[in-house]
Amino acid sequence: YFLFFIFFYKMKISNIFYLLLFLFIKSNAFEVPPHLKAVCPQGCKRYFNCDEQQKKCVYKGFFPIYRLEFLEIIILMTSSSLATSCGIGGGTVYSSMILGVEEFEPSEAFPIANFLILLCGLITFTSFAMDKYEHPKNIFVHYDIATVFGPSMLLGAKFGTILNRMLSSTILLIFLLVLLIYTCSKTYKNILKARAKEQKLLEGGGPQLNQPLLEKDKEEEKEDLSNLTEEEKERLAFIKEEENPLNWPSIIFLLIMELMVIIDQFIEGSNKVPSFIGLQRCSFWYWASFSIYVILTLICVKLSISYILVKVNRKKELLKDYNSEVMENVQNHIAYIVTIGIFAGIVSSSLGIGGGMITNPVFSGLGMDPKQSSSTSNFLIIVTAIASSFIFVLSGQLNIVYSLNMGMLCTAAAFVGSFFILKYINRTGKSSILLVIMEYFLIASFFIALYKLITNDTQGYGFIGHMFKLNNYC
């Protein structure tokens, strides 16, 4: 293959031609040895070996890496370098490639994609936070929105892990395709709006494009804070909060929500770790515990909304340049916002896509700058991915070895991608590039998922029969 590449390169033939040749050459065959035919009479899928001890087909592991897997790694690393920076996590590409190449079942592929989203999201968040430290006026996470959305998404993630185990691969892929169509259309509209706004600012000689929603409206710094009134101190605290990349009250609140998820999981137990209070799966007390968690989370949703709205009203009183457009839109559509948050959590954990493809267009529609909507979506992706990954580990659905190996490669690529994208935005101020990148990934993910749906194994049920086939959660 290397000699073929050198030959085509020297002959100045397009590398695309070589890539097509590379793709259509038959991959390495995985055949069941004759002495194991009785153990695996139906044979095994690609990259799966017949295990005599477990008496079933078992994935070969991350190594050795075969030709098509190498191409998969290149695509996933490219996705990591771009997708996480635009706030969608890259989960659609991760899920589609792992389903299509490795041929894992959706109940295995989606947890792996969720774990990769978590690792890459942490890298991107760190890069954007360091950029905020260096340029305090740059736009970053909208923590007020994150505090409202976070509890709702965690509640949805709880239901999503259940649906991931119960629903068939066919219905999950159909949901994914419908979601991709909707998100592509929303993102395209947001691209047009963002570019029109950027063009208007350039033509009007207005403020720089990469300005914060809150202008620093304080006068000269006062060294002696003891001379300030309580109201002035509160105003300065709000200004510093906007310039600080880490809003600890919001982060601590969401970490407490994460702790609730972990405690609830230990109480309910899983396939690998039994309940530490002896609950039986699907018993009366099991569902009672589940209901208590849902009620407590809904209370937290209510408290977070009330707290943020009071805080926003106080900011409007103290900060004359405070742009409250986003939070006013939230205040006018509370029920819609909570519903979207729950739905995003369900989709993120059941389909392994992070939820960013839902939240990012919604945030842009609320009036956020593309960079801020991407940063906020990425932050919420981390929140939900931590909870979902923990649940998947306890339930035995996450292939840890494969995830860690692929994760190391993808996080390295995510670091490089976020560095160059931030450099471009800081130089030009055109953060709409993040929406453009997201649109390309959504379109590519649609065709990958469509191919997987067409070639999906219906296990003899037929397309319609397999679509409505339910697995036993209990």
N, C-alpha and C positions, 0 to 999 in steps of 0.2 A: 504493500500500500504506500509506503514511503517513497519507493522508486517510481510508482505511478504518479505520485504528487509532483516529484522533481521533474519528471518527463513533461507533464502537462504545464507546469510552471515555465519551464524552458521554452516550450512551444507556444507560450503566451495564450494558452486556451483558458477561458474563464474558470475561476475556481468553483463557480456554481456548477459547472458541468462535472467537475470532480466530485463535488458534494453529492450530486444525484447518483453518480456511479457508486460512490461510497455507501449510499443508503440502500440501493437495490441489489447489491451483492448479497447472496444468502448468508445469514448469520450462522454462527456455530450451533450445531444440532445437539440437543440434550436428549439422549435416548436412554430408556430403562434397560439395564443389563438383563440378559436372559434369565439369570437365576433370581431376579426380583420381579419378574413378570406377574407372579402370583400375588405379590405384595401390592403392586400398583398396576392392576390389569388395564386401567384406562390410560396409562401413560402419565407423563408429567408435563406441565407447561414449560415454556422456555425459561432457563435459568433456575429451574427447580430439579432437585435430585430426589430419587426414591430412597427414603430412609428405612432400613430394615428394622431398626429398633422401634421407631415411632410408628412404623407401618403406614406411612403416608408420604406425599411429596413435600419436600422441605426446601425453602429458598437456599441457594448455594452460598449466600453471604455476599458482602460487598466486594471481596476479592475472590478470584481473579476478575479483572474488568475486561469485558468483551467489547467488540467494535461498536455495537449499537449503544451499549452502556456508556462508552466514552463520549459519544455524541450527546447522550442524555446529560452527562455531567457538564459539558460545554454549555448546553442550553440553560440548565439550571443555574450555573454560575453567572451567565449573562443576565438571566432574570433577576437574580439576587442583586447584581450590581446596579440595576435600574429600577426594578419594580418597588422595592422597599422604600426608595427615596421619594417616590410619588405617592406613598401612603396606601398601597393596596396589598403589600406583603408578598405578592407573587404567587399566592396560593393556588390560583387557577392553573398556572403553568406547572407548578410543582405537582399538583394532584393529577393533571392530565398526563404528564410525562411519566410519573411513577406508575400510573394505571396502564399506560400504553406500552412502555418498554419493559418494566419489571413484571408486569401482569399481576401485581398484588390485587387482592380484593379491595373494594372501596373501604371496608371496615379496617383495613390495614394501611391503605395508601393515604387516606385522609388524616389519620393521626401523625404519620410521618411528615406530611405537608405542614400540618399545624406546628410541629416541633421546629421545622426549618424556618417557618415564619417567625417563631419566637426568637431564635438565635439571630437571624438577620435583622429583625426589628430592633433588638437590643443594640446591635452595631450601628444602625442608622440613627437611633435616638441619641446615642453617645456622640456621634459625629455632629448632629445638628445642635446638641447641647453645647459642645465645645465651640461651635461657630457662634452661638448666642453669647457665650462668655467673652469671646473676642470682639463681637459687635453687638453690644447690649440693645441697640435700637432695632436690630433685625427681628423679623417675625418668627415666632416659635409656637409651641403648643398653646391652645386656648384651654387653660385648665378649668375654667368655669364650665365650659361645654363638656369636658372630659369627666368632671365630677357628676354631671347630670346623666351622661350616657353610660358611664362605667357600670353602675349597679344594674341597670337594665340589661346591658350586654352580658353580664355575668349570670343573670337569671336565665337569659336565653341560652347561654352556653350549657347550662344544666340540662335543659330539655333537648338541646342539640345532640349531646352525647348519647341520650336514649334513642333518639331517632336514627343516629348513625348505626346502632346495633340492630334496630328493628326493620328499617326500610331496605328494599332491594336495591342493587346497584343501578338498575334501570331507572327507577323513580328518582334516585339521587342525581343521576346524570341529567334527567329531564329538568329537574329543578335548577341544576347548574346552568343549563342552556338558556332557560327562560330568564334567569337572573342576569346572565351575560348580555342578552339582547336588550333588556331594560337598562342596564348600566351603561352599555355602549351609547345608547341614544341620549341618556342624561349627561354623560361625560362630553359628548360632542357639543351639546348646547352650552355646557359650562366653558368649553374651550373658546367658543365664539364670544361669550360674555367677557371672559378674562382678557382676550386679545383686544376686544373693543375698548375695554377699560384701560389697558396699557397704552393703546394708541392715543386715546383721549388725553392721558396724562402727558405723553410725549409732545403732542401737538400743542397742548395748552401751557407747556412749560411749568407744569405743576410739580408737586413734590416727587422725590425719587420713588421708584416703583416698589422698592423693598423697605418701606417704612412701616412702623408698627401701627396698630389700630389706636393706640394711646400715645399722644404726643407728650413729651416731657414738658409739662406746663408749669413747673416750679420756677421761681425766680432764681437768684444766685443761691448757691449752697450756703446754708447757715451752719457754721461750725458748732455753735453753742445751741444744742437741741433743747437745753433747759428753758430757753426763752420762748419756745414754741408753745402754742396752745394745744390742747388735746386734739382739736379738729385738724390743725396743721400737721401734727404728728401722724394722724390717721391718713391724711392725704398723701404724705410722703411715703408711708408704708405701702399704699396702693401703687404708687409710682415705682417703688423698688420691686414690688411683686411682679409688675409687668416686665421689668428688665432682668429679673432672675430666671434662668432656665429651669430651675427646680422649685416648684411650688409645693413645699413640704406638707402643708395641711391637706391638699388634694391627694398627694401621693400616699400619705399615711392613711387617709380615709379609704382609698382603694386597696391598700395593703390589708387593712382590716377586713374588707370584703373578700379578698383572696383567702384570708385565714378562715373565714366562715365557710368557704367552699371546701377547704382542706378538712376542717373539723367535721363537716357534714359527710364528706366522703368516707372518713374513718368510721363514723357512726353507722352509715349504711353498708359499708363493706363493698367488696368487689369480687371478681372471679379469682384473683390471686391472694388478696388480703381479706380475710373474713372480718365482719363487723366486730369491733373491740367490745361491744356490749351484747353481742350474741344475736343480733337481728337476722332473721331469715329473709332472703331475697323474695320480694313481692308479698310478704306477709302483711297483716294489718298494721303492725307497729312500724314496718318498713315504710309504708306509704304515709303513715302518720308523721314520721320523721321527715319525709320528703315534703309534706305539706307545711310543716313548721318552718323548714328552710325557705320555702317560697314566700310564706307570710312575712318572715323577718326581712327578706330581701326587698319585698314590696314596701315595707316600712322604711327601709334605708333609701329606697328610690324617692319616697315622699319627703323624707327629711333633707336629702341632698337638694331637691328642687327648691324647697322652702328656703334653705340656707343661701343658695346661690342667688335667688331672686331678691332677697333682702340685701345681700352684698352688692348686687348690681345697682339697685336703687340708691344705695349709699354712695357708690362710685359716681353716679350721675349727679348727685348733690355736690360732691366735693371736687370733681375733676371736670373743668369746663370743656376740655377737648376730648372727653371720653366718647368713643364711638360705640353706641349701644345697639346698633342695628341688628347684630346677630342675636343678642340675648332678647331683644324685643320680639324677634321672630319666634324664638323658642317659647317665650312667655305666652304668645298668642296661639301656639300650637302644642301645648304640653302633652295632650293625649297622643298626638301624632308622633312626637319625639320619643316618648316612652315606648310606643309600639314599634317604631323603627329600631330602637335600641335592642329590644327583646328579639326582634326578627334577625337583626345583624348577629346577635350572639348565637341564635339557633343555627344560622347558615354557617357561621365561622367554625363551629365545632362539629357540625354534621357533615359538612362538605370539605373541611380543611382548607378554607380560603382566607381566613383571617378577618373577614367582615369589612375590610377596607373598601372593597368595591361597592359596598352599600353606603357606609358612613361618609366616604370622601365626596361623592356627588351630592349627598344630603347637606353636608357642611358648606359646600360651594354654593348650593341653592339658598342657604341661610344668609349668604353674604360674606363668607370668609374669603380671604386671599388664598390662591392655590397653595402657596407654601405653608400657610397656617393650617389649612384643611388637611394637607398631606402629613404635617407634623402631628396634628391632633389624632388623625386616623392611625398613624403608626404607633402612637402612645397607647391608644385603646386596643390595638392589635396585641401589644405586649401583655396588657392586663388580661384579656380574654384567653390568650394563648397559654399563659402560665397556668390558669385554672384548668383549661382543657387538657393540656399536656399531663398535668398531675393526675387527672382522672383517667386518661388513656393508659398511663403507666400502671396504675393500680388495677385497671381492668384487664391488663395483659395484651392490649391491642397495639402497643407501640413496639416496633422492632428497633430496640435501642442501639444495637451495634451498627446497623445500616444508617440510622438517623445521625449518630455521632460522626461517622466517617463522612457522609454527605454534608453534614452541618459544618464541619471544619472548612471544606472547600467553598461552600456558599457564603459563609461569614467573611472569609477573606475577600471574596468578590464584592460583597456588599460594602465593605469598608472602602475599597477602591472606587466603586461607583458613586457612593455618597460624597466622597471627597471632590471628585471632578464636577458633579452636578452642583454642589454648593459653590464651587469656584465660579461656575458659569453664571449662576443666579446673582452672586455678589458683584460680578463684573458688569452684567447687563441689566439686572433688575427684573428680567422677564421670567417670572415664576410659572407662567403658563406652560413652559416646557414640561413641567411635571404632569400636567393633564394630558399633553400630547403623548408622552411616553406611556401613560396609563391606558390611553385609548388603543395604542398599538398592541399592548399586551392583552387587552380584553378581546380584541378581534382574533388574535392568534389563538388564545385560549378557547374561543368558541369553536374554531375549526378542529382543534385537537379533541375537545370533548365530544363534538359531533361524530368524529371518526370512531372514538371509543364506544359511543352509543350504538353505532351501526355494527361494529364488530363484537359487541358485548355478548358474553356467553349466557344464554337464557336458561341453561341447565335443563333443557327439554320442556320447559313450561310454555314456550312461545313468548313473543314480545309482550302481548297484553297480559298473559298469565303471570309472567315474571315481574311485570311492573307492579302488580297488586299483591305480590307474594310478601308476606310479613315473617320476619324471623322472631323467634321466641326470646324476648328480653329477659325473662326470668330464668 
